[in-house]
Amino acid sequence: MPKSTLLSPNITDIATDRAVSNLYKQVNKLLSSFQVDADLYQNDILEGTVRAIYDTGLKSCRLEAKTPKGWVSVPAQLKTTARGYTDLFQLENSGDLLVKSSLKIGKINPASISLDRLSNLTLDVNGDIELNADGGQITIKDDTATGFTFDTANNQIRIHSPDNPNNQGYFTASADGVITISTQDIGGQDGHLTLDPDGQIIMTPEPSQSQGVHIDFDTTHTTNKTCSALYVDTDQTGIIASGQTLNITGIDSRVNTNSPTMVGTVNAYGIKNAVTCGTSGVQTAYGLWTEVFGGDTNIGLHIQTTDGGTSDIKIVSSANVADYCTISTTTNGETTIATVDADSHAANLTLDVDGTINFDSEDGVWNFKDSGTTLTSLTADRFNMFSSADQADFFRISIGSSGETTLTTVDDGAAVGHLKLVPDGDLILDPASQKTIINATDGLYFDGGGDTYLYEPSADVLRVIVGGDILIHAEENGDDGNRVYFPSAAVGFNQVEPTYNASTTIVDFRFSNKQFVTFGSGNITNMNVMFPDMSGNFQLLLKQDGTGSRTVTNWKAMESDESAADGSAAVVWAGGSNPTLTTDANHVDILSFYWDADNEIAYGVATLDFQF
């Protein structure tokens, strides 16, 4: 045993300090009897309840006291100086052991240091704590369960799961200070990584890197599965008080290149998304899928872009990125949809809806332009179509009350703004009132606007002008009677020649007032004379054939429905009997009829023997 003695710790309580100092004096007396060549010496003090031990292997001393739970030990320092207290530790009034200088554990024999399970170990140093394990691993356990492993050989810190120490989380350092956080689930793929701070998660990557946060998610699924590389679940669980506003965002991206002043080109992307699919199986690619539900107001996409020379939305052709469509909104909500064809002018805009296209303009104006020039405009009750040569020349459709519609043409320089209807079919006028109206004194022309037309020169007068001549003048004179006359025309009828039939020959005055029948090779038993449903004068020329002496047995009067006349089924002849026809060959008789349509009676007069 070295000839030096143990040094008493500094105890803040004076009475305790005096008692411990006296105890150390007695211990030093006993230690003087130890042999220095022994591996481990001990000597009991106070009848086995306190003992002093010197470990020659560790070159250290300790005092041990016996308790109901076992022996408790505290280190002791050999007195090598004249100072009254040890530099190694001191005991506080609370009973804590305070290490006053550096604490270093090395070359421990035996190979482990254990504290009683009811004991706590606190390290509170003003300097550094160094753990140096030549084996490469430092393990922290709870009883036998491993909680942490510091693997210096692999530059790794492992956190072990309480259910299975082989389920672990890894912090691994590699070259250039690269840190990799990994998880391992031995029994499956449930080794999730959860960040649950009582504050923010802040990432500040090194500014020179090309990617700030990199997520590399490769899936190996072969059955039904929904997966996401980045899944953000943001829930508001508190109640927003009345008068308060909450703005909550799932992903908030802020990109700012405004400072410093740039010299080169900067392309800034708030979100840049690229989705690539193949044609194997059935694959559908969505560049952006958004679903918004449940709000009083639901907005699927909100875009705010600086006005002037910019586009709020730009859709680029996959065939040529120089071909595109833009949607831009500027002051007062003015919005423009534009298409650009870099090579020609084939950037058509097509609306192909499976339903109705509704246009709802607040001020009731719609303009259709060609390179900025308005060619067509729609208002609440007016349609205007402007000449591309002169916008002061236009066509207009105006709608008034009760749907009254007016078609108007305007010629700014003259009066040749004609209105032409050129249908590839019929032109049908079918008004519900059954009236097709032409204003008084206006003419209805039939020769392209020349000198053949109908018009009303004065009230209740209609004239038919052909070639500039008045052919028909018709007027209604009330009690003075109506009249139609032909100032510059003769009036005639087409002469119809009915077919001869020996049994029944039909003369149908419904088709013409003038008819001509020539006997055939014999007489006619029945001459059926058919009249229209209106009264009038009718004439029949009846000619003998080359033989002559042909006769008509019965002269029957027929009304317009081809039945026998109700007033008289036979023609009523002057003198009361049928006329005796001329018998000479090729001579002609003229038989004149007045048809009384009201009473359905045909009155006949014969003018005979016109010779050739």
Protein Blocks (a to p, Z undefined) as FASTA:
>chain_A
ZZbdcdddddfblklmmmmmmmmmmmmmmmmmpcfkbfbdcddeehhiaccdddfklopa
cdddddfkbccdddddddfbfbfbdfkbccdfkopacdfbdcddehiacfbdcddfkbcc
ddddfbdcddddfkopacddehjacfbdcdfknopacdddfkbmkbccdddddehhiacd
ddddfklcflccddddebdddddddfkbmbfbdcddddfbfbdcdddfbdcddddfbdcd
ehiacdddfbdcdddfkbccdfbdcdddfbacdddddfehjadddfbdcddehiabdcfb
dcdddeehiafbdcddfkbmkbccdddddehhiacdddddfklmmbccddddebdddddd
fklpacddeehiafbdcdfkbccdddfklmkbccdddddehhiacdddddfklccbccdd
ddebddddddfklpacddehiacdfehopabccddfbghiacddeehiafbdcddehjno
padddfkbccddddddddddfkbccddfklocbdcddddfbdcfbacddddfbdcddddd
ddddfkooiacfbdcdddfkopacfkbmcdcdehhiacdddfbghiacdddddddfknop
acddddehiaZZ
